[in-house]
Amino acid sequence: MNSNFKGEERRPEEQDVGGRSNPEVSQTAGSREHGGDGKHRDTAGVGEEAKKKTHEAVEKARERGRGFVGERQRTAAEEICKYGDALHEAARKLREDKAILAEGADKAAEQLDKASHYMKEHSPDDIFRSVNGYARKHPGVVWGSMLFAGFAFSRFFKASEHPRHSDITQ
C-alpha cells in the first residue's frame, strides 16, 4: 500500500505509472470493500451456508451416535437378561442342595432383571444422569467398585496370559 499526499492508503493497482490515482480502479476497490459489487455480501452468504452445513453434519453425526449407543444399549440389556436367567436357573438347582446360596443367587438374578428392564425402558441420557447422580451421592462405593473391578481384571488377565518361553524350559 502506498499513501497519497493526503496520507490516505492506496493499493498499487490504484496508481498509474506516474504515481497518480486511477479513478476507475479506486472506485472498484472501494466498492469491493463496502459491498458495492456484492462480493462482500456473497462472502457473508457463504459463511452462513457453511455454518448451516456444519450444523447439519453435526446433527447427523449425533443421530448416528445415538443410534449406535441405543443399539449397544439394547444388546447389553439382552445380555444382562441372559445372565439373570442363568442365575435364576442356578438358584433353582441350588435350592435342592444349598438353600442359602440359592437365596443369594436369586437376589443377584433379580437385580440383573431390574437392570435389564431399566436399560430397556430408559434412554442413554437418562442412564448417564442416573449413574452420574449415584456416583456423586456415593463416591466411596464407586471407587471401591472400580478398585475391585481392577483387581479382578488384573487377576483374569494374568491367569489368561500365555506362559513365556523361559517359564516352559525351567
C-alpha positions in Angstrom: 0.0 0.0 0.0 1.2 3.5 -0.8 0.0 6.7 0.6 -1.0 9.8 -1.4 -0.3 13.4 -0.4 -3.3 13.4 1.9 -1.9 10.4 3.9 -4.6 8.0 2.6 -3.5 4.5 1.8 -3.9 3.3 -1.8 -3.3 -0.1 -3.3 -0.7 -0.4 -6.0 -3.4 -1.2 -8.6 -5.0 2.2 -7.8 -1.9 4.1 -9.1 -0.9 4.7 -12.7 2.7 4.8 -13.8 3.1 8.4 -12.8 2.0 7.8 -9.2 -1.4 9.5 -9.7 -4.5 7.6 -8.7 -6.6 5.8 -11.2 -10.3 6.7 -10.5 -11.7 3.5 -12.2 -9.6 1.2 -10.1 -10.1 3.3 -7.0 -13.9 3.2 -7.3 -13.9 -0.6 -7.9 -11.7 -1.2 -4.9 -13.8 1.0 -2.7 -16.9 -0.8 -3.9 -15.4 -4.1 -3.1 -14.6 -3.1 0.4 -18.0 -1.8 1.1 -20.0 -4.4 -0.6 -20.8 -2.3 -3.7 -20.3 -5.2 -6.1 -22.0 -7.9 -4.0 -18.8 -9.9 -3.2 -18.9 -8.9 0.5 -22.5 -10.0 0.7 -21.7 -13.2 -1.2 -18.9 -14.0 1.3 -21.3 -13.5 4.2 -23.8 -15.8 2.5 -21.1 -18.4 2.0 -20.2 -18.1 5.7 -23.8 -18.6 6.7 -24.2 -21.6 4.3 -21.0 -23.1 5.8 -22.4 -22.7 9.3 -25.7 -24.3 8.2 -23.9 -27.3 6.6 -21.7 -27.8 9.6 -24.7 -27.7 11.9 -26.5 -30.3 9.7 -23.4 -32.5 9.7 -23.1 -32.3 13.5 -26.7 -33.2 13.9 -26.4 -36.2 11.5 -23.3 -37.4 13.5 -25.3 -37.1 16.8 -28.2 -39.1 15.4 -25.8 -41.8 14.1 -24.1 -41.8 17.5 -27.5 -42.1 19.3 -28.4 -44.9 17.1 -25.2 -46.7 17.8 -25.4 -46.2 21.5 -29.1 -47.2 21.5 -28.2 -50.4 19.7 -25.4 -51.2 22.1 -27.7 -50.5 25.0 -30.3 -52.9 23.7 -27.6 -55.6 23.2 -26.3 -55.0 26.7 -29.8 -55.2 28.2 -30.4 -58.5 26.4 -27.1 -59.9 27.7 -27.8 -58.8 31.2 -31.2 -60.5 30.9 -29.5 -63.8 29.8 -27.2 -63.6 32.8 -30.2 -63.1 35.1 -32.0 -66.1 33.6 -28.8 -68.2 34.1 -28.6 -67.1 37.7 -32.3 -67.9 38.2 -31.6 -71.4 36.8 -28.6 -71.8 39.0 -30.7 -70.7 42.1 -33.3 -73.3 41.2 -30.7 -76.1 41.1 -29.1 -74.8 44.3 -32.3 -75.0 46.2 -32.1 -78.7 46.2 -28.7 -78.8 48.0 -27.9 -75.4 49.5 -30.8 -73.1 50.1 -28.7 -70.2 51.5 -26.7 -70.0 48.2 -29.9 -70.2 46.2 -31.3 -67.2 48.0 -28.2 -65.1 47.2 -28.3 -66.2 43.5 -32.0 -65.3 43.3 -31.3 -61.8 44.7 -28.5 -61.3 42.3 -30.7 -62.5 39.4 -33.5 -60.1 40.5 -31.0 -57.2 40.4 -29.9 -58.2 36.9 -33.5 -58.4 35.8 -34.1 -54.9 37.2 -31.0 -53.5 35.5 -32.0 -55.1 32.2 -35.6 -53.7 32.4 -34.2 -50.2 33.4 -31.9 -50.3 30.4 -34.7 -51.3 28.0 -37.0 -48.6 29.3 -34.7 -45.6 29.6 -32.7 -43.5 27.1 -28.9 -43.5 27.3 -29.1 -39.9 28.6 -31.4 -41.0 31.4 -29.0 -43.8 32.3 -26.0 -41.5 32.2 -27.7 -38.9 34.5 -28.8 -41.7 36.9 -25.3 -43.2 37.1 -23.7 -39.7 37.4 -26.1 -38.9 40.3 -25.4 -42.2 42.1 -21.6 -41.6 41.7 -22.0 -38.1 43.2 -24.0 -39.4 46.1 -21.9 -42.5 46.8 -18.3 -41.8 45.6 -16.9 -44.4 48.1 -19.0 -47.2 46.6 -18.0 -46.2 43.1 -14.2 -46.0 43.9 -14.4 -49.3 45.8 -16.2 -51.0 42.9 -13.6 -49.7 40.4 -10.8 -50.9 42.7 -12.4 -54.3 43.0 -13.0 -54.5 39.2 -9.4 -53.5 38.6 -8.1 -56.3 40.8 -10.5 -58.8 39.2 -9.5 -57.8 35.7 -5.8 -57.9 36.5 -6.1 -61.4 38.0 -8.2 -62.5 35.0 -5.6 -61.2 32.5 -2.7 -62.6 34.5 -4.4 -66.0 34.6 -5.1 -66.0 30.9 -1.6 -64.9 30.0 0.4 -67.3 27.8 3.4 -68.8 29.5 6.7 -67.3 28.5 9.3 -69.4 26.8 11.6 -69.1 29.8 8.8 -70.5 32.1 8.4 -73.6 29.8 12.0 -74.6 29.8 12.5 -74.5 33.5 
